[in-house]
Amino acid sequence: MKKYLVYLMMVLAAVTFNACGDDDPVTEEPGTEQPSTPDEPTDNPDEPNEPDDPTDNPDDPANPDEPSGDSHILIAYFTRTNNTGTVAARIAELTGGTLFRIETVEPYPEDYTECTQVAREQLENGTRPALSTTVEDMDQYDIVFVGCPVWWGDAPMPIWSFLESDEYDFAGKTVIPFCTYASTGRDATLQRIVDLTPDSNHLDGFGTSGRNTNGVEPWLREIGIIE
């Protein structure tokens, strides 16, 4: 009888999870940024605790604590489990651009469930969390890549805070969106970044699941960033 009840509970849990669909707050899986629902279980609050999170390994080139690079290209990204950070690092490697990690003053909960709840509340309430990092001399960048995981089928609110900041003027710059996701929300998230920078020029964005960077180079060639 116990085995039957356990099996029934597992089935119900699976049905409940699948029912989340686009509402999946994370598109990153726990311990990574994978496509699932907030840094998209690709880079999502699916699991706030990731062993390779940049904060746990400051030497990880995909998650630098300090901006790096020297060019007119900026790669700004928000990540929790480093799925998006891995993609950002690949873009920087191929373009020579400067990496900049968007971070919040108040960290998201490490507990996955709590993290998804906070992410959902922020999205529903339109909360723009305060950011703890700032781009120095944004005027020097002509091209700005903006990346994040998919959380609850949309861009995480720190991206809204960054793109709406009075400190930056994206008018006339070329903004290129990218994201990591688990299953859904790719197109909506890329479009959100475009919508938040209405006075910018835009090139086709890129989305990938988890930390898969195989498509980054072909994409950059297609949009004319590299030859």
Residue pairs with C-beta under 8 A, 6 or more apart in sequence:
20 37
21 184
22 152
22 153
22 184
22 185
22 188
23 37
23 120
23 152
23 153
24 36
24 37
24 41
24 44
24 46
24 152
24 153
24 182
24 183
24 184
24 185
25 37
25 38
25 44
25 45
25 115
25 116
25 117
25 119
25 120
25 151
25 152
26 36
26 37
26 38
26 39
26 40
26 41
26 44
26 45
26 46
26 47
26 112
26 115
26 116
26 119
26 149
26 150
26 151
26 152
26 182
27 33
27 34
27 35
27 36
27 37
27 38
27 39
27 40
27 41
27 42
27 43
27 44
27 46
27 149
27 150
27 151
27 179
27 180
27 181
27 182
27 183
27 184
27 185
28 34
28 35
28 36
28 37
28 38
28 39
28 40
28 41
28 42
28 43
28 44
28 45
28 46
28 47
28 80
28 81
28 83
28 84
28 149
28 180
28 182
28 210
29 35
29 36
29 41
29 42
29 44
29 46
29 47
29 81
29 182
29 210
30 46
30 47
30 48
30 49
30 50
30 81
30 112
31 47
31 49
31 50
31 51
31 52
31 81
32 41
32 47
32 50
32 52
32 81
32 82
32 83
32 210
32 211
33 39
33 40
33 41
33 42
33 43
33 44
33 50
33 79
33 80
33 81
33 82
33 83
33 84
33 85
33 86
33 149
33 180
33 210
33 211
34 40
34 41
34 42
34 43
34 44
34 46
34 81
34 83
34 180
34 182
34 209
34 210
34 211
35 41
35 42
35 44
35 83
35 149
35 150
35 180
35 181
35 182
35 183
35 209
35 210
36 42
36 44
36 46
36 181
36 182
36 183
37 44
37 45
37 46
37 116
37 150
37 151
37 152
37 153
37 182
37 185
38 44
38 45
38 46
38 80
38 115
38 116
38 119
38 149
38 150
38 151
38 152
38 156
39 45
39 78
39 79
39 80
39 81
39 82
39 83
39 84
39 148
39 149
39 150
39 151
39 156
39 180
40 46
40 83
40 84
40 149
40 150
40 151
40 179
40 180
40 181
40 182
40 185
40 186
40 189
40 209
41 47
41 149
41 181
41 182
41 183
41 210
42 83
42 84
42 149
42 150
42 179
42 180
42 181
42 182
42 208
42 209
42 210
42 211
43 79
43 80
43 81
43 82
43 83
43 84
43 85
43 148
43 149
43 150
43 179
43 180
43 181
44 80
44 81
44 83
44 149
44 150
44 151
44 180
44 181
44 182
45 80
45 108
45 112
45 115
45 116
45 118
45 119
45 149
45 151
46 81
46 112
46 116
46 182
47 81
47 112
47 115
48 80
48 81
48 108
48 109
48 110
48 111
48 112
48 114
48 115
49 110
49 111
49 112
50 56
50 80
50 81
50 82
52 60
52 81
52 82
53 63
53 80
53 81
53 82
54 60
54 62
54 63
54 64
54 65
54 79
54 82
54 85
54 101
55 63
57 63
58 65
60 82
60 85
61 89
62 82
62 85
62 86
62 88
62 89
63 79
63 82
63 85
63 89
63 101
64 99
64 101
65 101
67 98
67 99
67 100
67 101
67 135
67 136
68 92
68 98
68 99
69 75
69 92
69 96
69 97
69 98
69 99
70 96
70 98
71 95
71 96
71 97
71 98
72 140
72 141
72 142
72 143
73 95
73 96
73 97
73 98
73 141
73 142
73 143
73 144
73 145
73 225
74 97
74 98
74 100
74 135
74 138
74 141
74 143
74 144
74 145
75 88
75 91
75 92
75 95
75 97
75 98
75 99
75 100
75 145
75 147
76 100
76 101
76 102
76 135
76 144
76 145
76 146
76 147
76 162
77 84
77 85
77 87
77 88
77 99
77 100
77 101
77 102
77 145
77 146
77 147
77 148
78 84
78 101
78 102
78 103
78 147
78 148
78 149
78 156
78 158
78 159
78 162
79 85
79 88
79 101
79 147
79 148
79 149
80 108
80 115
80 149
81 149
82 211
83 149
83 180
83 210
83 211
84 147
84 148
84 149
84 178
84 179
84 180
85 101
86 211
86 213
87 147
87 178
87 180
87 206
87 208
87 211
87 213
87 216
88 99
88 145
88 147
88 178
89 99
90 213
90 216
90 217
91 97
91 145
91 147
91 178
91 216
91 220
92 98
92 99
94 216
94 217
94 220
94 226
95 220
95 225
95 226
97 143
97 145
98 141
100 133
100 135
101 133
102 131
102 133
102 148
102 158
102 159
102 162
103 131
103 132
103 133
103 158
104 129
104 130
104 131
104 132
104 158
104 161
105 129
105 130
105 131
105 132
106 129
106 130
108 115
108 118
108 119
109 115
109 118
116 151
116 152
119 151
119 152
119 156
119 157
120 152
121 127
122 129
122 156
122 157
123 151
123 152
123 154
123 157
126 157
127 157
128 157
128 160
128 161
128 164
129 157
129 158
129 161
130 161
131 158
131 161
131 162
131 165
134 167
135 141
135 167
135 168
138 167
138 168
138 169
139 169
141 173
142 173
142 174
143 173
143 174
143 176
143 225
144 170
144 173
144 174
144 175
144 176
144 200
145 175
145 176
145 177
145 178
146 159
146 162
146 163
146 175
146 176
146 177
146 178
146 193
146 197
147 177
147 178
147 179
147 180
148 155
148 156
148 158
148 159
148 179
148 180
148 189
148 193
149 156
149 179
149 180
149 181
150 179
150 180
150 181
150 182
150 184
150 185
150 186
150 188
150 189
151 185
152 185
153 184
153 185
153 188
153 189
154 185
154 188
154 189
154 192
155 179
155 189
155 192
155 193
155 196
159 192
159 193
159 196
160 196
162 168
163 170
163 193
163 196
163 197
164 196
170 197
170 199
170 200
171 199
171 200
172 199
172 200
172 201
173 197
173 200
173 201
174 200
174 201
174 202
174 203
175 193
175 194
175 197
175 200
175 201
175 202
176 202
176 203
176 204
176 205
176 206
176 223
176 225
177 189
177 190
177 193
177 194
177 202
177 205
177 206
178 190
178 205
178 206
178 207
178 208
179 185
179 186
179 189
179 190
179 205
179 206
179 207
179 208
180 207
180 208
180 209
180 210
180 211
181 189
181 207
181 208
181 209
182 209
182 210
183 209
186 207
187 207
189 207
190 205
190 206
190 207
193 205
194 202
194 205
203 223
203 224
203 225
204 219
204 222
204 223
206 215
206 216
206 219
208 214
208 215
208 216
217 226
220 226
221 227
